[in-house]
């Protein structure tokens, strides 16, 4: 049963979200006596909470040092929820293919899906998209302060490695490039990170295991990269993957993005694949023999979802999810608005390897319908069999959690393609989802204003500006000379790819990697 | 003679402006050992200083509390310069129509033109242009913290009153309106302020007098309001002005903007005219009998320049520039990129009244050529005489200081109309101007990066992002509930128009005002 308490109320009336108070028992907070501006309306919306709600969205550096009422409530929720996650984490990670957990929606699964979705969202919030920044295409924060810089002070994770890819591949509309000539790298883009849950005792107890999390960046608004895809499946074995079966195929564009490198570039002289595999190997070796169990969770939105599926498959195919003691580490991919990645054999091979994939999608999003819009797993069986050998028969992997933005009373019903693809909106939809046909009720009260960070999706009467996430003065600051500058940002030791040659040679099939 | 020292160097090479060090004697500051990012280039540009430079541009709240090297140099310059301004302020204010002060350019005049230009620029920096803000069209800061909020800590002025105009006039493209329904005012826009120089002893000594400054806001980018002008001159006397001569005429759109009111609106129930006149009257009465002399200086850019001319004229025509003791207070308008305002009789009447106008223009800007592009003061004498009675014969007032953006090696040569009209660019051009045919040399080293605050005017190789002035997260902040909101901003007591009925009735010609 979905745990919707009977007192739940969702009344997204035409009032500013700022007047939404989260304590149903205290609907009428006293108005500030200092502020007498006439547009301050009285509270008119109560957002109820169910148990097992998500962590609070703490994603902005501006919130440094503020312990909010939301923080306190979140801690309370987490305390209640932690026991369940500790006991059920293997099921939450998909041990039983999430049977019985999605309809009605399990509150712990919902909470975890939002948490991993926020780890994917962090890739957007941290990415420098500004073509007029000389750091365009890089991560705006140093690795060690990654979560803190985003205002996520209690993530419970430490970033172990940043991931880069070379932009010298055939997805010109995916990569961000600076308009300036002097830039941090001409050929690399930051693509995400590998993080590992830290030693904090409370967090370990909550998770129930040590977690290695991999997050891949996708695209927020521009979907042109879909058109760039060659719509061509090629055998993964030709790209250095361990798989000996040439009928296991994946989209060539994703494979290129994952495996290409640029030996002249400090950041992408190793492929994204080499970067992630060596780091997973290192972390599994380091933590695999601990008393705690271990899990590997890969997350990504959009094109990042495709990389999540590819890399989850790759880790398992390489056997990196086995500890020296022989324990098998479960590998799970949570993807959000992800496209199809490979063919039916690719899907079958992932199932053989026990890699679990849960795909969260908005039913109105076209990206999960790509590539293979016309020939995919939904085609009649006979046709699929016939087309199985053809290069363009794509197939989704794993389980789907289908959401519908038209069920949320907060969101505009009719929006453009990139808006329907928005990740923050998916997290909002998750928060309100309780099962098929169930009424939309926010579980955690996760701030709906976050939806508009990089979209124009909230209904106008909530009065949240569209695309409001932006840096003060585009990151320009005054230096000690009194001049406005783009500050030097990146410390080389945090960003340059460490030399991983020695790690690559230690992989089980080094010849396929090098 | 222009005071360009022989060691002056201006080498705007293709390097980031941030590497420009301002001490020619210390061109090679040690690089930070923390920052090893490879794009940090060595200093390659030295900007020399001449005496009599402008105050430093301190226009951003982010600079709170930072005393920069620029601050120290500025204080040194100001100390040297203050003696001259104290002795010559009447000439700087136009007593002799700036004869001999513009070619070669007098450094004190240059500095004062930049200073008053920055007071006009403050109207843009403080204005809420965002249609998705419920405060769109208002001033973002409270009156008492106006300059501080802009990072201008040593302005030496206190804002005495905010000025508003009703948007219910026929200049639809001039006014900013919120897209939301709940807004601070449906019918008013903030238009500027009246400030008065404060009691700080050093500042008083520097200025040589008490100054009442009036700054009017114009438009930064959108020039559509020019097309809205009816291109129709009407007698000022019909609009409540004291002038008994019906042949003294001004552009009807400017007159409407200046004199219209909306009795249903708290902010514009008195016209901009009534607001400014009553405040000037109050301040002249308060300070007119001090030992110090008094001056009235009106400043404005673009349409704000037109309001500056109109209100300077009006103050003098109303006789508000006479103290109770009978002293005449000089009235000066410094305008930047201002259009023509009235006809030849209007110009003559201003001259009779002794109002001084100095117009700073970029030769490539079309606004100062409007209205009256075809029939103006440059037409042959006979034609002018013939057309004098026609409604569309416009005439500029006062002296012109013509600058040319193509003389600055920092600026793009070919730009669109609104860029050529940019106020920050004019201030930059002032800083480099030394007289007709003189080489462009920055006098104060005023940060060229400021030019791109709201334009794309700097050459690309300086690597300053275009339009970089923006608020963090469009002003959204997290409240104590952890939610992202547009904070309530305006305290009514600072913004609502005070009741000035009693002041209006005290004016010399109350029947014409009420």
Boltz contact constraints between the chains, C-beta under 6 A:
constraints:
  - contact:
      token1: [A, 18]
      token2: [B, 485]
      max_distance: 6.0
  - contact:
      token1: [A, 22]
      token2: [B, 481]
      max_distance: 6.0
  - contact:
      token1: [A, 35]
      token2: [B, 488]
      max_distance: 6.0
  - contact:
      token1: [A, 36]
      token2: [B, 492]
      max_distance: 6.0
  - contact:
      token1: [A, 37]
      token2: [B, 488]
      max_distance: 6.0
  - contact:
      token1: [A, 37]
      token2: [B, 490]
      max_distance: 6.0
  - contact:
      token1: [A, 39]
      token2: [B, 134]
      max_distance: 6.0
  - contact:
      token1: [A, 39]
      token2: [B, 182]
      max_distance: 6.0
  - contact:
      token1: [A, 40]
      token2: [B, 488]
      max_distance: 6.0
  - contact:
      token1: [A, 56]
      token2: [B, 482]
      max_distance: 6.0
  - contact:
      token1: [A, 63]
      token2: [B, 478]
      max_distance: 6.0
  - contact:
      token1: [A, 68]
      token2: [B, 480]
      max_distance: 6.0
  - contact:
      token1: [A, 68]
      token2: [B, 482]
      max_distance: 6.0
  - contact:
      token1: [A, 69]
      token2: [B, 480]
      max_distance: 6.0
  - contact:
      token1: [A, 69]
      token2: [B, 481]
      max_distance: 6.0
  - contact:
      token1: [A, 70]
      token2: [B, 481]
      max_distance: 6.0
  - contact:
      token1: [A, 70]
      token2: [B, 482]
      max_distance: 6.0
  - contact:
      token1: [A, 132]
      token2: [B, 465]
      max_distance: 6.0
  - contact:
      token1: [A, 134]
      token2: [B, 39]
      max_distance: 6.0
  - contact:
      token1: [A, 180]
      token2: [B, 463]
      max_distance: 6.0
  - contact:
      token1: [A, 182]
      token2: [B, 39]
      max_distance: 6.0
  - contact:
      token1: [A, 447]
      token2: [B, 483]
      max_distance: 6.0
  - contact:
      token1: [A, 447]
      token2: [B, 484]
      max_distance: 6.0
  - contact:
      token1: [A, 449]
      token2: [B, 484]
      max_distance: 6.0
  - contact:
      token1: [A, 463]
      token2: [B, 180]
      max_distance: 6.0
  - contact:
      token1: [A, 465]
      token2: [B, 132]
      max_distance: 6.0
  - contact:
      token1: [A, 465]
      token2: [B, 474]
      max_distance: 6.0
  - contact:
      token1: [A, 468]
      token2: [B, 473]
      max_distance: 6.0
  - contact:
      token1: [A, 468]
      token2: [B, 474]
      max_distance: 6.0
  - contact:
      token1: [A, 468]
      token2: [B, 476]
      max_distance: 6.0
  - contact:
      token1: [A, 470]
      token2: [B, 470]
      max_distance: 6.0
  - contact:
      token1: [A, 472]
      token2: [B, 472]
      max_distance: 6.0
  - contact:
      token1: [A, 473]
      token2: [B, 468]
      max_distance: 6.0
  - contact:
      token1: [A, 474]
      token2: [B, 465]
      max_distance: 6.0
  - contact:
      token1: [A, 474]
      token2: [B, 468]
      max_distance: 6.0
  - contact:
      token1: [A, 476]
      token2: [B, 468]
      max_distance: 6.0
  - contact:
      token1: [A, 478]
      token2: [B, 63]
      max_distance: 6.0
  - contact:
      token1: [A, 480]
      token2: [B, 68]
      max_distance: 6.0
  - contact:
      token1: [A, 481]
      token2: [B, 22]
      max_distance: 6.0
  - contact:
      token1: [A, 481]
      token2: [B, 69]
      max_distance: 6.0
  - contact:
      token1: [A, 481]
      token2: [B, 70]
      max_distance: 6.0
  - contact:
      token1: [A, 482]
      token2: [B, 56]
      max_distance: 6.0
  - contact:
      token1: [A, 482]
      token2: [B, 68]
      max_distance: 6.0
  - contact:
      token1: [A, 482]
      token2: [B, 70]
      max_distance: 6.0
  - contact:
      token1: [A, 483]
      token2: [B, 447]
      max_distance: 6.0
  - contact:
      token1: [A, 484]
      token2: [B, 447]
      max_distance: 6.0
  - contact:
      token1: [A, 484]
      token2: [B, 449]
      max_distance: 6.0
  - contact:
      token1: [A, 485]
      token2: [B, 18]
      max_distance: 6.0
  - contact:
      token1: [A, 488]
      token2: [B, 35]
      max_distance: 6.0
  - contact:
      token1: [A, 488]
      token2: [B, 37]
      max_distance: 6.0
  - contact:
      token1: [A, 488]
      token2: [B, 40]
      max_distance: 6.0
  - contact:
      token1: [A, 490]
      token2: [B, 37]
      max_distance: 6.0
  - contact:
      token1: [A, 492]
      token2: [B, 36]
      max_distance: 6.0
